[in-house]
Amino acid sequence: MTPFKWVIRSLVHYRRLHLAVALAAAVATATLTGALVVGDSVRGTLRYALDSRLGAAAWAVAPREGFFTDALGGRLNGAVGETAPVLQVPGMVTSGDGGVRINQVHILGVDDRFFGLSPSGETPAGFGGEGALVNSALAARLGTAAGREAEVVVRMDKPGVLSRDLTLAPATDHTVAFRLPVHGIVDDGQFGRFSLEANQQEPLNLFVPLSWLQTRLERAGQANLLLIEDPSHQLSGDSLQQAIGKAWRLADAEAALQPRGDRQVELRSSRVFLDPALGRAALASHPDALPILTYFVNELRAEDAATPYSMVTAVDPKGAFADILPADMADDEIVINEWLAKDLLAGVGDALTLTYYLPGDGQLLTEARRTFRVCRVAPISGAAADSGLMPDFPGLADVENCSEWDPGLPIDLDRIRDKDETYWDNYRGTPKAFVTLAAGRAMWANPYGDLTAVRFPITPAEQNALAEDLRRLVDPAALGLFATPVRDIGSRAAGGGTDFGQLFLGLSMFLIAAGILLTGLLFVFAVEGRRKQTGLLLAIGFPVRRIRRLYLAEGAVVALAGALAGTFLGLGYTRLLIFGLSTIWRDAVAGAAIRYSASPQSLSVGLLTGFLVSLLAMLWTLHRQTKGSAHSLLCGDLPAAALEEPHAAKHRRGGWLLSWVCLAGALVLMATSRSLGSGAMAGSFFGAGALLMVSVITWIGMALHRLGDRPSG
């Protein structure tokens, strides 16, 4: 009889035993394959989330608080791929009937360039005009169905020129609200999941036209996020930063050069304070540059007389101010104009105390005082009558009357006198006093800058050359104009976290081991039930090796069938597990949706590993079961596995030693795990568990052997 016929007849005749063996092999393979496919599904979900969030965008320019011109991307297009400016602000959305209120909504002002970088590359239908689009997460919260028109009320903070953390920012609530129709729902392929944050929770996004949002927020031509494509995957941080360095303009730092007459140009910022890097570059660009720092003080006091709420300028005694400030003016001296001198009845040599709020972070106000000695009284003429020294303080520069002031500081409008109102009408924000620049910086410098303007003694015709010098001297990264590799960061976040395939494999290892042991034991029963057949083959001259090969061929067919069945069972097990994580166990993954994904590599590894491990278990048990003489096997007096080996006692002592060594190793790992890192701690946990399992199984095996040696065993 050929080996092929032997295998076929044996499989048919002993089909029940072989079916049991195949099921055991299927259990081990299904558990192994399921663990690997779970890892594939988690990785696939993370990749899908990354592609949905970023689309084709590889880099992003996102200043922490500042704005830049939406034309910056157009100036970069020659050096990079496509770009898309975005104006993004936080907001709150309320349903049209007011029944649903949703916080932490991302209001995104976008255009076709933005949707061109989406996974689908297509602009959603219905986008544009006086209307909005929402993503599926926001639509679900609002109860808006696809294809059904709805209305929402959108409330958002109007970005100020100053950081809300700075004490000078206006305290008045600048929230604006608009009622908008919802024209549709944006799916994942159209950037519905857009977000720069590597978060598996779907964001709440509302999309409106970029120009519409710029108009409503009074940010014409500005954006605060720039998405950059890298189709060739060759852009580096250095090369991109060089491109930004060539493309940026002063307007991208919310700064501008403004002519002041025929012989002077001034650099100032709409953010009140010049960025420190820009201020340093301005002073380095021209030897006669004049730095200026003007601040709003609470009170100017000389003995019992006090003048409330005034501007004080810190400047060096040079240029136009050489006629106002003495050349040898000390940092503890002050120059006052004649209006203030008359109001306070103060003169040269008198002490004058300034009271002001320190410009700090976190809206924490600290009132400070500093006393100066009056060294000169200046007439309100020339540079001393320059109302342009006051920067565009929000809440001050844009109001007509003192009673409308809202500088973001706790001021008492009742203290404002008629004469103060008259001064404002005649001179606006003209400073009433001057101190040295060093003294002003010591009092009013803050993280957002220590200058409010820099003046240059040049003609307006030289303005463009100066702007180019400033652009060349300033690193745009210091202004917040730097590119972040958002896709690389997202890829590392997606691939650098917990490997769920390895995690589930480790947690399932005991099930896999049980399946392998069960496969071996069932194969033992299958072979033991055929002891007489084995003895007959030995008696007619079949060598032991050939008998083992015949049995192993049967086992290989059974193991392969079990591995194939286990692979399909593993896929079903994974789908069931993912369904559970999406429904009843949703809280275990913080509500994130896991998408099913199975790679051919994982299926192949699971199939081959399950097959080979089952085959090795059969080979190990088969080696023990085919020992013995033909006579003993034919008589059926003693199972082949019960035949004692010559050094059985010695082997048992080795088994006891192995059990105690594994137990000691497990205890050591458990005792030292606290001193290890998080990764090593996880390894020590699984290592201690495995050693403990080996120790207990070996101990049970040795105990059963000892019981079997007894006559009554």
Secondary structure, 3 states (H helix, E strand, C coil): CCHHHHHHHHHHHCHHHHHHHHHHHHHHHHHHHHHHHHHHHHHHHHHHHHHHHHCCEEEEECCCCCCEECCHHHHHCCCCCCEEEEEEEEEEEEECCCCCEEEEEEEEEECHHHHHCCCCCCCCCCCCCCCEEEEHHHHHHHCCCCCCCEEEEEEEECCCCCCCCCCCCCCCCCEEEEEEEEEEEECHHHCCCCCCCCCCCCCCEEEEEHHHHHHHCCCCCEECEEEEECCCCCCCHHHHHHHHHHHCCHHHHCEEEEECCCCCEEEEECCCCCCHHHHHHHHHHCCCCEEEEEEEEEEEEECCEEEEEEEEEEECCCHHHHHCCCCCCCCCEEEEEHHHHHHHCCCCCCEEEEEEECCCCCCCCCEEEEEEEEEEEECCCHHHHCHHHCCCCCCCCCCCCHHHCCCCCCCCHHHCCHHHHHHHHHHCCCCCEEECHHHHHHHHCECCECCCEEEECCCHHHHHHHHHHHHHHCCHHHHCCCEECHHHHHHHHHHCCCCHHHHHHHHCHHHHHHHHHHHHHHHHHHHHCCHHHHHHHHHCCCCHHHHHHHHHHHHHHHHHHHHHHHHHHHHHHHHHHHHHHHCCCHHHHCCCCCCCCCCHHHHHHHHHHHHHHHHHHHHHHHHHHCCCCHHHHHHCCCCHHHCCCCCHHHHHHHHHHHHHHHHHHHHHHHHHHHHCCHHHHHHHHHHHHHHHHHHHHHHHHHHHHHHHHCCCC
